[in-house]
Amino acid sequence: MSTTWITVGTPLPSGPMRIAVTPAGVVMSDYLPDGSATSAPVCTDPAKIDAVTGRITEYLAGRRRAPDLPIDWSRVGDAHRVVLRTLLTEVPYGRTITYGELAALSGVFEGTTEPGLAARTVGQMMAANPVPLLVPCHRVVAADGIGGFGGGRVGIEVKRWLLTLEGVLEPTLDWNGPDWVEAAARG
């Protein structure tokens, strides 16, 4: 299946996002540091560009509870897919779940007896989520705090930004929330 890429401007601390699309849907997304260049094939389908850009922009502006874009699951293994789909369908906007709770809810780890193994494995699955934002791994937190997020310090800032957008965390004085779309439109 042919994969092409769309770059979407965002207010996230990481800068723009890069979204990979196939005829079946979004197959991959990632957070790009500002100024990152890529030589990946660019999507030229106006309908796909408009849908991806519009829905992600609306979500990040607080006008949509989820991007609601079709996901191409073809590159995700069975257990990983079950955990990601459980997260997508069972943990709504504005809610969080711990790694251990998601492990139990997914049913993938039934019979696992080693303490913490299921939670650690879910953490690794979240780090390997091929479609962050679309499958909201930012909603998965540690039992004793926010937990991790790919991308080091900037990744944690992205997680905090998204949890603030969804009302889980209180905004800080420097948070550039949903007003960014209107500000960008004004120039």
Number of C-alpha atoms within 10 A of each C-alpha: 8 9 17 18 22 22 20 18 16 19 21 23 21 19 18 19 22 17 23 25 25 17 13 13 17 23 22 21 21 19 24 21 15 12 8 9 8 11 6 11 12 14 17 11 10 9 9 18 17 12 14 24 19 13 18 24 21 17 18 25 19 16 12 14 15 19 19 14 14 14 16 17 18 12 10 15 9 12 14 19 17 15 21 25 15 17 23 17 9 14 17 15 17 15 13 21 20 20 26 22 17 25 23 16 16 21 13 17 19 11 7 10 9 7 8 11 14 21 20 15 16 25 24 14 18 25 15 14 22 20 21 18 21 19 22 21 25 24 26 25 21 17 13 7 8 17 16 19 21 18 16 10 13 17 18 19 16 22 26 23 25 21 21 17 22 19 13 16 13 13 15 10 6 6 15 14 18 17 12 15 18 10 9 9 7 7 6
